[in-house]
């Protein structure tokens, strides 16, 4: 746990697509929460001393042979429990009530009628719009329970055992489609679990620094610094804890944006006074990429070369004990799913792939319980410049996967110049905060053009700008024509070798955000 207090709300994961949303809703109230697999042993849960437990929704039915069920011990802990959708049904099932297939499935908006006063609905109207998503429903309540609210199709839409402080809701309060769902969760946290809401970014920083200092002692730490928000915040946090016992290694692979290496060195070496080893490895990377056109081969070569260089530099430092990396909470959740958790596997977690096992280093991952926006908040609190804190996601292989086909110095130069123009113009855009990523792609396509009454045969730049919540899905941004016109004119006029600019209007899926 990243903040030692009694303010933990535990969420047990039964596979709902909304699990991370529940987590976010709790943390928005300055109450710390963790998401654990539904089958977490009761001994582990008791050690965490949660103030309350939320049972998430999920795709299963309690009738299925291998339906996921939590340890029955959670029902004897004497703390509040909130069951959401499947979480409500499995609680009812374990306590002796009955669940059956609904005659009419409910998916989408529904009107909830509150029948009885309760803390869960404090300061809320008697009629609420809620988001339903279920095929089963409760048809008989367990002993000690009563109904608090209903919908036309669901007589037990909200239930409670007031003595035990057990609640069940058949709808999803965590989604935006339940407009007053945030208030319901807030009432559960403060009026039922008696939380005080003392988890803050400042308390996280203080506790993390103390934890790192205690773990490292007099040991030596290395950190791969890229200039992105995750590695930057990690480096500053670890530096605050261990000072000169941290060495950051910044590898310039020749695939960075215009002036990026100078910005990183100025910020972290000159301003924050971090101990940084700068490695100019442009020749090595471009040499290995010569003649390579397949995107997966490019990615693999860049990853392998980075590990080689990082290992070489680390070995020059003598005995190193720890590796610090910017693992985030979604990585941990996805990794847990990949190892057999109930949620759908998105990707297996890795950061600096291959380094810990090859170098026998212990890991320091101070951000592993935070989401990206929380990491940005930590960065601001630590005094990082806004251009780093608000930086858009940038791919590990850098510009190599935005130069389609073979990567050469000439093509990189063209893309860097176009990229500078795109970033400069996008920074003036009033709705920039809603943009997830904006960048140019150099296509391996030449077309005929006319410039100054002269025929040209030059490259095409594709502009890719998307909106997204988390990068898992994305939609192309409806930019003003005036902005698109400015970007196009500037690229064609200022970047030698380009005579055409096109705009990508494909969403993800079916396309990915990056082209390679």
N, C-alpha and C positions, 0 to 999 in steps of 0.2 A: 504494500500500500504506500502511496506517495505522500500521504499526509496523516501523521499519527493522531487520530481523534476517534471519537465514537460515531463519527458522521458517515459511516459506510452504509450504503444501500446496495445490496447484492441482487443482481439480475441473473436468473438462471435461464440458459439458452435452450429453447425447445425447437429452434430452427426457423423462427419467424424472419421474414425479410426486413422487418422493422426493428430488429433488436438494437442496432446501434442508435436508432432514433430514441428508444426508451432511455438508453444511457445518456444521450445528449440532453433530453428533457430534464433528467434528474440533475445533471451537472449545471444546467442553466440556472438552477436554484441555489448554486454554490454548495451543493451537497455532493460529496464524492461518491462515485458508484463504480462497480466493476461488473463485467459480464463473464460468467463462468459456465462451463457445460452443465446441463441439467443433472448429470449423474455425479457431480462433485461429491465426494464422501462427506458425511455429516461431521466427521472429525475436523476436516479442513474448514468447513463453514463455521463451526463453533470457534475455531482459532481466530477467525477474522472479526468476530463479535459484531455482526451487522445490526443496525437499528431496525432494519426491515428487509423483507425479501419481495422481489417482484418475479412472478413466473410469467415468462414471455408467451406469446402466441407461437403457433407452429403449424405445419402442414398435416400433421398426423391426426388420427382419430383414436380415442381412448379404447376403441373396440379392437384395434389391430393387435395382432399377436405380440409384436415387439414394440408396442407403443412406448415412447420415452416417458419415464416416470422418475420423479426426484426421490431422494431418500425420504422415507416417511418421518425421519427424525426431525425434519424442519418444522413439522406440525406440532412438535413438543417443546420448541425452544422458547415459547412465550413471547414471541415478537410478532409485529404485524406482517401480514402477507397480502399482496395484491396479485390476483390471478387475472391475466389478460387473455381473453379468447380461449385458446387451448389450455392456457395456464389455469383459467377458471374451471374448465371441464375436468382437468386431471385432479385438481384439488377436491372438487365435488365427488369424483369417483373414489379417491382415496379415503374420503371421510364418510362414505356410505350413502351418498346420494345417487341419482340416476341420470345418465346422459343417453340421448337417443338421436338418431338421424332426424333432422328437421324435415317436416313435410314440404316446406318451401325454403330453399336456400336463400341466404341474405348476403349479397355482395354489393357494396356501395352505400350511399347515404340513407340514413333512416332517422325517424323522429323518436327521440327518447322522452318518455313521460316520467318525471320523478314523483313517486307516490308517498315517500316518507322522508322526513327531515333527517339529515345525517351530516357529519363533518365532511364527508367526501364531496358533498354538494354545497359546502359553505359559500354563501354569496353568489350562488348560481341560480338561474331561472328554473322554473318547473318544466319547461320544454327545452330540449337541447337537440341540436343536429349532431349525429354521430356517424362514424364510418364502421359499417359491419363487414365482416368477411368470414363467414362460417357455414358449414354444412350440417354440423351437429349442434345440439342445444341441450340445456339442463331441463329435465322434465320433473325431477323430484329433488327437493332440497335435503341436504344432510341434517341430522339433528342439530338444533341450536341456530339454524340459519333462517333468515327472512328475506323477502324480496324488497328492494328499495325502489326499483324503477322497471319499466317495461317498454317494449315497442309493440306495434301491431302484430308482429309475427313471433315475438319472443317475450313470454310472460316473466321470465327471470333474466332480464337483461343486466341487472345489477343486484347482487346479493351480499349479505353481510352476516357474520356471527359477531355481534358487538362485544360479547364477553371475551372472545379470543382475538378480536381485531383482525379477522380474516375477511377479505373483500374479494369479490369476483365481478368482472365486467366483461360482457360478451362482445363489446366493441373495442376499437383501438384508440385510446385517448392520446397516443403519442404522435399520430399523423396530423397533418395540417387540415385534413378533411373533417376532423373533429375540432371545430373552431375553439371550443372551450376546454379541450383536453388538457392543455397546459395547466389550467386552474385545478382540474381534477387531480393531476399528478402532484401539484403543489400542495393541495389539501392533504393528500396521503402522506407527503413528506413531513409537513409541519404540524398538522392537526391530529394526525393519527400516529406517526412514528416519532413525534416530538423532536425533530431535527432542528438545529439552530442555524444552519447555513454558514459555517465558518470556513469552508474550503475556498481559498483564494489563490490567485497566481503568485502573490507575494509569499504566502505560506508554502506553496509548492517549491519555489526557488530556495527558500531558506532550508526546508527539509531535505531537498535534493542535494544541496551543497554539503550539508552535514553527513548525509548518507555516503556520498562519493568520498569525502575526506576519511570517513571511518573505514570504508572498504579498501581504499588504496593505501592508506598509511604512508609509508615512505617509498612505495612502489613507483614505477615509471609507466606512463600512459602514452599511447600514440592515437592519433585521430586523422582519418582521411578527410581533409577539408576541401569542399568543392565550391563554396560560395553560395550554395543553396540554403534555404532557411533551416532545414533540419540539421545539416552538419554544422552550420554556423552557430545555432543555438546550443547544440551539444558541446561544441568547442568552448564557447564562452562560459557555460555552466561548469564544465570540468576544470577550466582554467581558474575560475573563481574558487574552486575547492582545493586544487593541488598546485596552482601556480606553475613554476618552471619545471615541475615534474611531468608536465604535458608537452609533447612535441606534436605539432600538426604537420602533416605532409600534404602539400598542395602540388598536384601533378598537372602541368600544362600539356595536355595531349595534342595541342594544335587544332582542337575541334571546338574551341570556346568562342563566345561572341566577341565582338570588337571591344578591345580594351579591358576584357574581363579579368585577366590576370593582374593588371595594375590595380583595378578596383579592390580585388580581394586582398592583395598585399598591403595596399594603403590602409584598408579598413582594419585588418586584423594584426598586422605587424606594427604599423605606425600609430594607430589610434588605440587599439586594445592591448598592444604590446605582447602579443602571443609569440611563443617560440615556434617559428615556422621554417620548415625546410622547403624551398622552392625547387621543383625539378622541371627543367625545360626538356620535354620528351617529344617535341613535335616531329623531329626527324624519325624517331623510332616508330611512332604510330603511323605516320604517313608512308613510311617504308613498308610496313607490314600490310597496309591497306592497298598498296599499289596493285592495280589490275583486278581488285575484288569488287564485284557488282552485286552479289547476293546479300540482301539485308541481314539475314541471320548470321552469315559468315562475318559480316562487318561487326555485328554486335559481339560475337564470340571472340574475335580477334582483339577488339578493344578491351573487353573484360579480362582476357588472359594477360594482355600486355600490362594493364594497370596493376594486376596482382603481382606480376614479376617485378615491376618498378617499385611498387609499395614495399614489397618484401625486401628488395635490395637495400632501399633507403632505411628501413627499420633495422636491418641487420647492422648497418653502419653505426647505429646508436648504442650498441652494446645490449645489455640485458633489459628487455622490456617485459612488463608483467601484465598490462591491460590494453585492450583495444576498445576505444569509445566509438560508438556509432549511433546514428540518428534514427533508430527504429521507432516507429509510431504505433499507436494502439491498433489501428486497422490492420497493420502487418501481423501483429500478435494474434488478433482474432482470426484472420485468414489462415495463418499457420496452424492454429488450433483446429480449424475446420479441415485442413488438409490432412491432419493426423487422426481424423475420425470423429470430429465433433459433429453436431447435428446440422449445422448450417452448411449451405452449398459452398464447396471449395471454389475460390476465385483464383488464388495463386498460392504457391508455397512461399513462405517468407525467406528472404535473403537480403542482406545489405551489401557489405563488402564481401561478395561471394567467395568462399574458399579460404579466406584469411584466418579465421579463428582456428580451424582444424589444422591448417598447414603450419601455423606459427605457435600453436599451443598457448594462446593468450586467453585470459579471462575477459569476459565482456562487461562493459559498462554501457548501459542503455538508459540514460536518465529520462528520455521522452517516451518510453515504451507504454505509458499509460495515458498518453495525451492524443487528442485529435489535432489535425493540421491547424485549425483556427486557434486552438489553445496554445500550440507551439508558437504561432505568430504573436499571441498575447504575451507569452514568456519573453520572446525576442524584444518586444517593445519595452517591457519592464526592465530588461537587461541593458537597454540603450542602443540596440542595433539600429542602423539606418533603415528608414522605411523602404528604400529600394531593395534591401535584402529581405526584410520582414514580409513585404507584399509581393515578392518575386513570384512570377508564374512558374509552374512546374517546368523543369528543363530536363530533357532525357539524359540518362547516364552516358550514352554514346555521343552526346553532343550534336554538333551540326552534321556529323557523318550520316545520320539517318534522315537528314533534310536535304542532303545532296543525293538525289536519286542516281543510282549507278555508281561508277567509280569516283572515289574521293581524290581530288587533286588540289594543289595549292591554288590554281587559277579558279577552279569552281568554288572553293571555299572563300576566296576573296570576293567573288561576285555575290555569294550568299550573305557574307558578313555585311557588305555594304547595303544590300537590300534589307537585311534584318535591322540595321541601325535606323533606317528610314521608317520601317514599320513600327519599331518601339517608340521612336520619337513622335510620330503622328498619333499613335494609340494613347500615349501619355496625356495628350490634349483632349482626349475623348471623355465627355462628362460621365458616361456610364461605364468607365473602365472597371470599377469594382465588380461588376456582374460578369466580366469576361474571365473565363478560366484560362485560356491560352490564345495567343495571337502571334503568328510567325509566318515567314515565307518559306516556300519549298522550291528548290531549283530542280526543274524537270529536265530530263535528258532528251529534250525535244527542242529543235530549232525551227523557226518559221520565218517566212519572208515578211519584211516590213519596209516602210519608206520613211527615212529621216533626212531632212534637208535635201529633198529631191533626189536622194540617193537610195538605191536598193540596199537593204540589209538582210542578213540571214543570221539571226541571233537566238539566244536562249529564251525560254519562257519561265517566268516566276509565277507560282501559284500562291495566293494568299489564303491562309487557313486561320479562321477566328471562330472560337466556339464558346458557348456557355455551358456550365455544368456545375453540379453540386459536389461531386467527388471524383470525377474522371471516369467512373464506371460506365456512365452513359453521357452523351453530349449532343447538343444541337448547334447548328451553325448560327452564328450571330447575324441578326438583321441590322447591319451597319448602315448609317446614312449614306446616301449616294455621294454626297459632297466629300465625306471622309474617304470612301473608296476611290473617288476621282483623284483626290490629292495624293494618296499613296501610289496609285498607278502612274500618274504624271511624274512624280518625283523619281520613282524607280527607273522608269524608261529614260528620263532626262539625265539622271545622275549616275546610274550604274552602267558602266561600259560593258557591253556584251549581252544586254537584255533589250528586247524590243516589244515584248508582249507580257501583260499581266492578266491572270485569270483568277476567279474567286471560287473556292470550293464550297458548294452548298449541300454537302452530304452530312447526315447526322451519324452518330454512333449509337447502336448499330444502324446500318450494316457496315459502315466504314469504321476504321479506328481514327483516333485524333491525329496521331503521327502517320505519315505516309509509309514509313518503313518500320 
